[in-house]
Amino acid sequence: MIPLRQLSYLVAVADSGSISAAAKRLSISQPAISAAIQKIEDEFGLNLFIRERPHKITLTPVGRRFASRARRLLESAQDFETEARNIRQSPRGAIEVGCFLPTAPFMVPIILGGLKERGMNIDLQVHEADLDELNHMLANGSIEVALTYDMYPSPSVHFEPLITAPPYVLLSASDPLASQASVSLAQLASRDMIGFDLPITQQFFLSLFTQANVRPTIKHQAKSYEMIRSLVGAGEGFALLIMRPVNERSCDGNGLAYVPLSDPIAPPHFGLAFTMRYMPTKLVETFADVCRDVLMKENRAAKYYVQPPTAYPQ
C-alpha cells in the first residue's frame, strides 16, 4: 500500500498548484515531494500531473479523481487517529473486567457504587472466572484488568495488592467449635471437610493443612459459595473460605458460624492484575483508582472478611 505520507504530499501539490509551494507548506524538500509523486504514478501506472514550465503543475482528469479519493482517505485516517487518541485519554466508555468467580458478588457492587458516587460513566463488562482462567484472559487480551487473588502468580501478570484476605472456618452454628474464639487446623484435621471445587483455590486451602503437618478428609466438593454454605449448615462438615456474607444462615435457613483460624499463616491478597506489557488507558486508570479508593483507602469490603485473633504475617 502507498504510505499515507506520500498521499499527503500529492494532495498538498494538488492544493498548492506547485511542488515548491507544497514543499514550503510541508517543510520538506522539493525532491522528496517529486520522488513521492513519481512513485505513486509508477505504482498505479497513471499520469496524475501535467508539468508546466517553470514551476506550475496541474492535475490531469485522472489526477483530479485520484487526488479526491486520496483526500477522503487522509481525512478518514485523521478521524481514526483522533478517535484512537480519545480512547486512550477519555475516562468514559466500557472496560472488560475479569473477577474471581466467588468474590464477584461481593466486590463488583462495591466498585459499581464507587463509580456511581463519583459520577463516572464507566460501563463494566464483568467476566467471572477461576484464577487460572483470569491469567489466560489477561494474556490473550479478552479482559483489560482483573480483580483477583495472588494465590496463583503468573510471570506475565503484574499484581497490585489492595486487601489482605485472611481465610476462616465456616461451621454449622450447632458445631461445638462454633463457640470458640478461633480454631486451629489441627482441630479440623479429624473432621469432614467441604472442599471448594476450584483447583487453585482448593490447592491453597489444602496447603495450609500441609504447613500445619496435618491432612483433612474431604467429604464433599462444591463450586459455589451457597452450595458449600448449605452443606456446612446441614452438618456435613466444615469449610475454609475467605469472604463471608453479612448474614449467618444458609439458603435453607440453617445457622452458620464464621470462626477465624488461630494458625499463624501467610494470608493471600486481593487486588488488581494487569499483563506486564499492558499500557492502561485513561479509562482503565480511572477504574483502577476507584478500586484503590473503595477497597484499600475506604476499606468498604471489611465486613466481608473474618479477622484473625492475632495479626497474620503480611
C-alpha positions as CSV (number, residue, x, y, z in Angstrom):
1,M,0.0,0.0,0.0
2,I,1.1,3.6,-0.7
3,P,2.1,5.2,2.6
4,L,-0.3,7.9,3.7
5,R,2.6,10.4,3.9
6,Q,3.2,10.1,0.2
7,L,-0.5,10.6,-0.5
8,S,-0.4,13.7,1.7
9,Y,2.4,15.1,-0.5
10,L,0.3,14.5,-3.6
11,V,-2.7,16.2,-2.1
12,A,-0.6,19.2,-0.9
13,V,0.7,19.7,-4.5
14,A,-2.8,19.4,-5.9
15,D,-4.0,22.1,-3.4
16,S,-1.0,24.4,-3.9
17,G,-0.6,24.1,-7.6
18,S,3.2,23.7,-7.4
19,I,5.8,21.5,-5.9
20,S,7.7,24.4,-4.4
21,A,4.6,25.8,-2.6
22,A,3.8,22.3,-1.3
23,A,7.4,21.9,-0.1
24,K,7.2,25.2,1.8
25,R,3.9,24.3,3.3
26,L,5.1,20.9,4.5
27,S,8.6,22.0,5.4
28,I,10.2,19.3,3.3
29,S,12.4,19.3,0.2
30,Q,11.1,19.6,-3.3
31,P,12.9,16.4,-4.5
32,A,11.2,14.4,-1.7
33,I,7.8,15.5,-3.0
34,S,8.7,14.9,-6.6
35,A,10.0,11.4,-5.7
36,A,6.8,10.6,-3.8
37,I,4.6,11.6,-6.8
38,Q,6.7,9.7,-9.2
39,K,6.5,6.6,-7.0
40,I,2.7,6.9,-6.9
41,E,2.4,7.3,-10.6
42,D,4.7,4.3,-11.2
43,E,2.8,2.2,-8.7
44,F,-0.6,2.7,-10.3
45,G,0.6,3.3,-13.9
46,L,-1.2,6.7,-14.0
47,N,-0.3,10.1,-15.3
48,L,-1.6,12.3,-12.5
49,F,0.0,15.7,-13.2
50,I,0.9,17.8,-16.2
51,R,4.3,19.5,-15.5
52,E,4.3,23.1,-16.9
53,R,7.3,25.4,-17.0
54,P,8.8,26.7,-15.0
55,H,7.1,25.7,-11.7
56,K,3.4,25.2,-12.4
57,I,1.9,21.8,-12.2
58,T,-1.7,20.8,-12.8
59,L,-3.8,17.7,-12.3
60,T,-4.9,15.6,-15.2
61,P,-8.6,14.5,-15.2
62,V,-7.5,11.1,-13.7
63,G,-5.3,13.0,-11.3
64,R,-8.3,15.0,-10.0
65,R,-10.2,11.9,-9.3
66,F,-7.2,10.3,-7.7
67,A,-6.5,13.4,-5.5
68,S,-10.1,13.5,-4.4
69,R,-10.0,9.9,-3.3
70,A,-6.7,10.4,-1.6
71,R,-8.1,13.5,0.3
72,R,-11.0,11.5,1.6
73,L,-8.7,8.7,2.7
74,L,-6.4,11.1,4.6
75,E,-9.5,12.7,6.3
76,S,-10.6,9.3,7.4
77,A,-7.2,8.5,8.7
78,Q,-7.2,11.7,10.7
79,D,-10.6,10.9,12.1
80,F,-9.3,7.5,13.1
81,E,-6.3,8.9,14.8
82,T,-8.4,11.4,16.7
83,E,-10.8,8.7,17.9
84,A,-7.9,6.4,18.8
85,R,-6.4,9.2,21.0
86,N,-9.7,9.9,22.6
87,I,-10.0,6.2,23.5
88,R,-6.5,6.4,25.1
89,Q,-7.3,9.6,27.0
90,S,-11.1,9.5,27.7
91,P,-12.3,8.4,31.2
92,R,-15.6,7.3,29.7
93,G,-16.6,4.1,28.0
94,A,-16.6,0.3,28.6
95,I,-14.0,-1.8,30.3
96,E,-13.6,-5.6,30.0
97,V,-13.0,-6.6,33.7
98,G,-12.3,-10.1,35.0
99,C,-13.2,-11.0,38.5
100,F,-12.6,-14.2,40.6
101,L,-15.9,-16.1,40.5
102,P,-16.6,-16.4,44.2
103,T,-15.7,-12.8,45.0
104,A,-17.6,-11.1,42.2
105,P,-20.9,-10.9,44.1
106,F,-19.1,-9.1,47.0
107,M,-16.7,-6.8,45.1
108,V,-18.4,-5.8,41.9
109,P,-21.4,-4.0,43.7
110,I,-18.9,-2.1,45.9
111,I,-16.9,-0.9,42.8
112,L,-20.1,0.0,40.9
113,G,-21.2,2.0,43.8
114,G,-17.9,3.8,43.9
115,L,-18.1,4.7,40.2
116,K,-21.7,5.9,40.6
117,E,-20.9,8.1,43.6
118,R,-18.1,9.8,41.6
119,G,-20.4,10.4,38.6
120,M,-18.2,8.3,36.3
121,N,-19.7,7.0,33.1
122,I,-17.8,3.7,33.0
123,D,-19.6,0.6,31.8
124,L,-18.1,-2.6,33.3
125,Q,-18.3,-5.7,31.3
126,V,-17.6,-8.3,34.0
127,H,-16.3,-11.7,33.3
128,E,-16.4,-14.2,36.2
129,A,-13.7,-16.9,36.1
130,D,-11.3,-19.0,38.1
131,L,-7.8,-17.7,39.0
132,D,-6.0,-19.6,36.2
133,E,-8.7,-18.6,33.7
134,L,-8.2,-14.9,34.6
135,N,-4.5,-15.1,33.9
136,H,-5.2,-16.6,30.5
137,M,-7.9,-14.0,29.8
138,L,-5.4,-11.2,30.6
139,A,-2.7,-12.8,28.4
140,N,-5.0,-13.2,25.4
141,G,-6.4,-9.7,25.7
142,S,-10.0,-10.7,26.3
143,I,-10.0,-8.6,29.6
144,E,-8.1,-5.4,30.4
145,V,-7.8,-5.8,34.1
146,A,-8.7,-8.5,36.7
147,L,-9.9,-8.4,40.3
148,T,-8.2,-11.5,41.7
149,Y,-6.0,-13.1,44.4
150,D,-2.3,-13.7,44.4
151,M,-2.7,-17.4,45.1
152,Y,-1.5,-18.3,41.6
153,P,1.1,-15.7,40.4
154,S,2.0,-15.6,36.7
155,P,5.3,-14.2,35.5
156,S,3.4,-12.3,32.7
157,V,1.0,-10.7,35.2
158,H,1.6,-7.7,37.4
159,F,-0.4,-8.0,40.7
160,E,-1.2,-5.0,42.9
161,P,-2.4,-6.0,46.3
162,L,-5.3,-3.9,47.8
163,I,-6.7,-6.1,50.6
164,T,-5.2,-8.7,53.0
165,A,-7.6,-11.6,52.8
166,P,-7.4,-14.0,55.8
167,P,-9.2,-17.4,55.4
168,Y,-11.7,-18.5,58.1
169,V,-13.5,-21.7,59.1
170,L,-17.2,-22.0,58.2
171,L,-19.0,-24.2,60.7
172,S,-22.6,-25.1,61.5
173,A,-23.9,-22.9,64.3
174,S,-24.6,-26.1,66.3
175,D,-21.0,-27.3,66.0
176,P,-19.1,-27.3,69.3
177,L,-16.2,-25.4,67.7
178,A,-18.6,-22.6,66.7
179,S,-18.4,-21.0,70.1
180,Q,-14.6,-20.8,70.2
181,A,-12.8,-17.5,69.6
182,S,-10.7,-19.3,67.0
183,V,-10.0,-22.8,65.6
184,S,-6.7,-24.4,64.7
185,L,-6.1,-26.5,61.6
186,A,-5.2,-29.4,63.9
187,Q,-8.6,-29.3,65.4
188,L,-10.2,-29.6,61.9
189,A,-7.9,-32.4,60.6
190,S,-10.1,-35.2,62.1
191,R,-13.3,-33.8,60.7
192,D,-15.0,-34.0,57.3
193,M,-14.2,-31.0,55.0
194,I,-16.4,-29.5,52.3
195,G,-13.8,-28.7,49.5
196,F,-14.0,-25.7,47.2
197,D,-14.0,-27.4,43.8
198,L,-11.9,-24.7,42.1
199,P,-8.5,-26.2,41.5
200,I,-6.2,-23.4,42.6
201,T,-8.4,-22.3,45.5
202,Q,-8.6,-25.8,46.9
203,Q,-4.9,-26.3,46.4
204,F,-4.3,-23.1,48.5
205,F,-6.6,-24.3,51.3
206,L,-5.0,-27.8,51.4
207,S,-1.6,-26.2,51.5
208,L,-2.5,-24.6,54.8
209,F,-3.0,-28.1,56.3
210,T,0.3,-29.3,54.8
211,Q,2.1,-26.4,56.5
212,A,0.5,-27.5,59.8
213,N,1.6,-31.1,59.2
214,V,-2.0,-32.4,59.2
215,R,-4.3,-33.7,56.4
216,P,-8.1,-33.1,56.2
217,T,-10.7,-35.6,54.9
218,I,-12.7,-34.1,52.0
219,K,-16.2,-35.5,52.1
220,H,-17.9,-33.2,49.5
221,Q,-16.8,-30.8,46.9
222,A,-18.8,-27.8,45.6
223,K,-18.1,-24.9,43.1
224,S,-20.4,-22.3,44.7
225,Y,-20.4,-20.4,48.0
226,E,-24.1,-21.2,48.5
227,M,-23.7,-24.9,48.0
228,I,-20.8,-25.0,50.4
229,R,-22.8,-23.0,53.0
230,S,-25.8,-25.3,52.6
231,L,-23.7,-28.4,53.1
232,V,-22.0,-26.9,56.2
233,G,-25.3,-25.7,57.5
234,A,-26.7,-29.3,57.1
235,G,-23.9,-30.6,59.3
236,E,-21.9,-32.3,56.6
237,G,-18.6,-30.8,57.6
238,F,-16.6,-27.6,57.8
239,A,-15.2,-25.5,55.0
240,L,-12.4,-23.0,54.6
241,L,-13.4,-19.8,52.9
242,I,-12.2,-16.2,52.6
243,M,-15.2,-14.0,52.0
244,R,-18.3,-14.2,54.2
245,P,-21.8,-12.9,53.5
246,V,-23.3,-10.5,56.1
247,N,-26.0,-13.0,57.0
248,E,-25.3,-16.1,59.1
249,R,-27.7,-18.5,57.5
250,S,-27.6,-20.9,54.6
251,C,-30.2,-20.9,51.8
252,D,-32.4,-23.4,53.7
253,G,-32.2,-21.3,56.9
254,N,-29.6,-23.3,58.9
255,G,-27.4,-21.3,61.1
256,L,-23.7,-20.8,60.3
257,A,-20.7,-19.6,62.2
258,Y,-17.6,-17.8,60.9
259,V,-14.6,-18.6,63.1
260,P,-11.1,-17.3,62.5
261,L,-8.1,-19.6,62.2
262,S,-5.6,-19.5,65.0
263,D,-2.7,-20.7,63.0
264,P,-0.1,-18.1,62.0
265,I,-0.4,-18.4,58.2
266,A,0.5,-16.1,55.4
267,P,-2.8,-14.9,54.0
268,P,-3.4,-14.2,50.3
269,H,-4.2,-10.8,49.0
270,F,-7.0,-9.5,46.8
271,G,-6.2,-6.8,44.2
272,L,-5.7,-5.6,40.6
273,A,-3.9,-7.6,37.9
274,F,-2.6,-6.4,34.5
275,T,-0.4,-8.1,32.0
276,M,3.2,-6.9,32.2
277,R,3.1,-5.4,28.7
278,Y,-0.3,-3.7,29.1
279,M,-0.4,0.1,28.9
280,P,-3.6,1.2,30.7
281,T,-5.9,3.7,29.0
282,K,-7.2,6.7,31.0
283,L,-10.4,4.8,31.4
284,V,-8.7,1.8,33.0
285,E,-6.5,4.0,35.1
286,T,-9.7,5.8,36.4
287,F,-11.3,2.4,37.1
288,A,-8.2,1.2,39.0
289,D,-8.1,4.4,41.1
290,V,-11.7,3.9,42.2
291,C,-10.8,0.3,43.1
292,R,-7.9,1.6,45.2
293,D,-10.1,4.1,46.9
294,V,-13.1,2.0,47.8
295,L,-11.2,-1.3,48.6
296,M,-7.9,-0.1,50.1
297,K,-8.4,3.5,51.4
298,E,-12.1,3.3,52.4
299,N,-11.9,-0.4,53.2
300,R,-15.5,-1.0,52.2
301,A,-15.1,-4.7,51.9
302,A,-14.0,-5.1,55.5
303,K,-17.4,-6.5,56.6
304,Y,-16.9,-9.5,54.2
305,Y,-13.7,-10.7,56.0
306,V,-13.2,-12.5,59.3
307,Q,-10.3,-11.0,61.1
308,P,-7.8,-13.4,62.8
309,P,-7.3,-13.3,66.6
310,T,-3.7,-12.0,66.1
311,A,-2.1,-10.3,63.2
312,Y,-1.0,-12.6,60.4
313,P,2.3,-12.0,58.7
314,Q,1.9,-9.7,55.6
